[in-house]
């Protein structure tokens, strides 16, 4: 059993939390499910992953807390987790959580409302500002890189569509939509361009989204 010390940390890697008693950070909520323990009691578990998808951890959901958490699966959450010990060992439980998209939704919706009737420059500015709020560094950087590929053929209708995606969908989906838009408008081969840039991300969720679309899932 780990040698617990009175230690806490901010944004630790999930494969390096074994000696912590508490930690805070922003993590990817992979799934929430219920299973039965050795005594036959149902337990609820949230599975979280590092922002860059390098590790994962199970967190117990105690009592009736976080009943609505499952609907945020596939999103990023700011959270605090702590250790609970018992005779047979220990587990981490979720002490507090806040969905990251809740923090930015008002800001990005305002960008959309202000920009939807304006010209090309304002629409692109709104999209750029949404990209600034993306938590995952690799996805944020790729979105900024894709923005530099926007040429004169990117009309206001295309930008308005992307900005609507930006204010209503997850950042990973926005990244995919931006890459597809560049591929379509600039007449770049879809498989060669989109697949290449998405597969190079440390966070492979955008690539998985794109792959699922190709397979018709």
C-alpha positions as CSV (number, residue, x, y, z in Angstrom):
1,X,0.0,0.0,0.0
2,X,1.3,3.5,-0.8
3,X,3.0,5.4,2.0
4,X,0.5,8.3,2.3
5,X,1.9,11.6,3.5
6,X,0.0,14.8,4.2
7,X,0.6,15.9,0.6
8,X,-1.6,17.6,-1.9
9,X,-0.9,18.7,-5.5
10,X,-2.2,20.9,-8.3
11,X,-2.6,19.2,-11.7
12,X,-0.5,16.1,-11.1
13,X,-0.2,13.4,-13.7
14,X,-2.6,10.6,-12.9
15,X,0.1,8.0,-12.9
16,X,1.8,10.0,-10.1
17,X,-0.9,10.4,-7.5
18,X,-0.3,7.2,-5.4
19,X,1.3,9.1,-2.5
20,X,-1.1,12.0,-2.5
21,X,-4.0,12.5,-0.1
22,X,-5.7,15.2,-2.2
23,X,-5.2,16.8,-5.6
24,X,-6.9,19.4,-7.8
25,X,-6.8,20.0,-11.5
26,X,-8.5,19.9,-14.9
27,X,-9.1,16.4,-16.3
28,X,-11.0,14.7,-19.1
29,X,-14.1,12.9,-17.9
30,X,-14.1,9.7,-19.9
31,X,-17.1,7.9,-18.4
32,X,-19.4,7.4,-15.4
33,X,-20.7,3.9,-14.6
34,X,-22.0,1.7,-11.9
35,X,-20.6,-1.6,-10.8
36,X,-21.0,-4.0,-7.9
37,X,-18.3,-4.4,-5.2
38,X,-17.1,-7.6,-3.5
39,X,-19.9,-7.3,-1.0
40,X,-22.6,-7.0,-3.6
41,X,-23.2,-3.3,-3.1
42,X,-23.6,-1.0,-6.1
43,X,-20.9,1.7,-6.4
44,X,-20.7,4.6,-8.9
45,X,-17.3,5.4,-10.5
46,X,-16.1,8.2,-12.7
47,X,-13.1,7.5,-14.9
48,X,-10.9,10.6,-15.6
49,X,-8.0,11.0,-17.9
50,X,-5.1,13.5,-18.1
51,X,-5.7,16.4,-20.4
52,X,-3.1,15.0,-22.8
53,X,-4.5,11.5,-22.4
54,X,-1.4,9.9,-20.8
55,X,-3.1,8.2,-17.9
56,X,-6.4,7.6,-16.2
57,X,-7.8,7.1,-12.7
58,X,-11.1,5.8,-11.2
59,X,-12.9,8.1,-8.7
60,X,-15.7,6.9,-6.5
61,X,-18.9,9.0,-6.4
62,X,-20.1,8.8,-2.8
63,X,-23.7,8.8,-1.7
64,X,-26.0,10.8,-4.0
65,X,-23.4,13.3,-5.0
66,X,-22.8,14.1,-8.7
67,X,-25.9,12.4,-10.0
68,X,-25.8,14.6,-13.1
69,X,-22.1,14.0,-13.8
70,X,-22.6,11.4,-16.5
71,X,-24.0,13.9,-18.9
72,X,-20.7,15.6,-19.0
73,X,-18.8,12.5,-20.1
74,X,-16.5,13.5,-23.0
75,X,-15.9,17.0,-21.5
76,X,-13.3,18.5,-19.3
77,X,-13.9,19.2,-15.6
78,X,-12.1,21.1,-12.9
79,X,-12.1,18.8,-9.9
80,X,-10.8,18.0,-6.5
81,X,-10.2,14.4,-5.4
82,X,-9.2,12.9,-2.1
83,X,-8.2,9.6,-0.6
84,X,-10.5,7.5,1.6
85,X,-9.0,4.7,3.5
86,X,-10.7,1.5,4.8
87,X,-9.5,-1.8,6.3
88,X,-8.9,-3.4,3.0
89,X,-7.1,-0.5,1.3
90,X,-7.9,2.8,-0.1
91,X,-9.6,4.6,-3.0
92,X,-9.8,8.1,-4.4
93,X,-13.2,9.8,-4.4
94,X,-14.5,12.9,-6.1
95,X,-14.9,15.8,-3.6
96,X,-15.8,18.6,-6.0
97,X,-16.3,19.1,-9.7
98,X,-17.1,22.0,-12.1
99,X,-17.5,21.5,-15.8
100,X,-15.0,23.7,-17.8
101,X,-17.5,24.4,-20.6
102,X,-19.8,26.0,-18.0
103,X,-17.1,28.6,-17.3
104,X,-16.7,29.6,-20.9
105,X,-20.2,29.2,-22.3
106,X,-21.4,32.7,-21.5
107,X,-18.3,34.2,-23.0
108,X,-18.4,32.2,-26.2
109,X,-22.2,32.7,-26.6
110,X,-21.7,36.4,-26.3
111,X,-19.1,36.3,-29.0
112,X,-21.6,34.5,-31.3
113,X,-24.4,36.9,-30.6
114,X,-22.2,39.9,-31.2
115,X,-20.6,38.5,-34.3
116,X,-23.4,36.7,-36.2
117,X,-24.5,39.7,-38.1
118,X,-21.1,41.2,-38.7
119,X,-18.5,40.8,-41.4
120,X,-15.7,38.3,-41.9
121,X,-13.2,39.9,-39.6
122,X,-15.5,39.9,-36.5
123,X,-16.5,36.3,-37.1
124,X,-12.9,35.2,-37.3
125,X,-12.1,37.1,-34.2
126,X,-14.9,35.4,-32.3
127,X,-13.6,32.0,-33.4
128,X,-10.1,32.9,-32.4
129,X,-11.2,34.0,-29.0
130,X,-13.1,30.7,-28.5
131,X,-9.9,28.8,-29.4
132,X,-8.1,30.8,-26.6
133,X,-10.4,29.1,-24.0
134,X,-9.5,25.5,-25.0
135,X,-8.0,23.8,-22.1
136,X,-6.0,21.1,-23.9
137,X,-2.8,22.8,-25.0
138,X,-2.2,20.6,-28.0
139,X,-5.7,21.0,-29.3
140,X,-5.6,24.8,-28.6
141,X,-2.3,25.1,-30.5
142,X,-3.6,23.0,-33.5
143,X,-6.7,25.2,-33.7
144,X,-4.5,28.3,-33.8
145,X,-2.4,26.7,-36.5
146,X,-5.5,25.9,-38.5
147,X,-6.7,29.5,-38.3
148,X,-3.5,30.6,-40.1
149,X,-4.6,28.5,-43.1
150,X,-7.9,30.4,-43.4
151,X,-7.7,32.0,-46.9
152,X,-10.0,34.4,-48.8
153,X,-12.3,31.6,-49.8
154,X,-13.4,31.3,-46.2
155,X,-16.6,33.3,-46.5
156,X,-18.8,34.6,-43.6
157,X,-21.2,31.6,-43.9
158,X,-18.4,29.1,-43.2
159,X,-17.0,31.1,-40.3
160,X,-20.5,31.6,-38.9
161,X,-21.0,27.8,-39.0
162,X,-17.7,27.2,-37.3
163,X,-18.5,29.8,-34.6
164,X,-21.8,28.1,-33.9
165,X,-20.0,24.8,-33.5
166,X,-17.5,26.6,-31.2
167,X,-20.3,27.8,-28.9
168,X,-22.3,24.6,-28.7
169,X,-19.9,21.7,-29.1
170,X,-16.8,20.3,-27.3
171,X,-13.4,21.7,-28.2
172,X,-12.3,18.4,-29.7
173,X,-15.2,18.5,-32.1
174,X,-14.5,22.1,-33.0
175,X,-10.9,21.1,-33.9
176,X,-12.2,18.4,-36.2
177,X,-14.7,20.7,-37.9
178,X,-12.0,23.4,-38.4
179,X,-9.6,20.9,-40.0
180,X,-12.4,19.5,-42.3
181,X,-13.4,23.1,-43.3
182,X,-9.8,23.8,-44.4
183,X,-9.6,20.5,-46.3
184,X,-12.9,21.2,-48.1
185,X,-12.5,24.9,-49.0
186,X,-8.8,24.8,-49.8
187,X,-9.4,21.5,-51.7
188,X,-6.8,19.5,-49.7
189,X,-7.0,15.7,-49.7
190,X,-9.1,14.8,-46.6
191,X,-7.4,11.6,-45.5
192,X,-3.9,12.9,-46.1
193,X,-4.4,16.3,-44.4
194,X,-7.0,15.9,-41.7
195,X,-5.8,12.4,-40.6
196,X,-2.2,13.5,-40.5
197,X,-2.6,16.6,-38.3
198,X,-5.1,14.9,-35.9
199,X,-3.1,11.8,-35.5
200,X,-0.1,13.9,-34.3
201,X,-2.0,15.3,-31.3
202,X,-1.2,13.9,-27.9
203,X,-4.9,14.0,-27.2
204,X,-6.2,11.4,-29.6
205,X,-9.9,12.1,-29.0
206,X,-10.2,14.5,-32.1
207,X,-8.7,11.7,-34.2
208,X,-11.1,9.2,-32.8
209,X,-14.1,11.5,-33.6
210,X,-12.8,11.9,-37.2
211,X,-12.2,8.2,-37.6
212,X,-15.7,7.4,-36.3
213,X,-17.2,9.7,-38.9
214,X,-15.2,7.9,-41.7
215,X,-16.6,4.6,-40.5
216,X,-20.1,6.0,-40.3
217,X,-20.5,5.5,-36.5
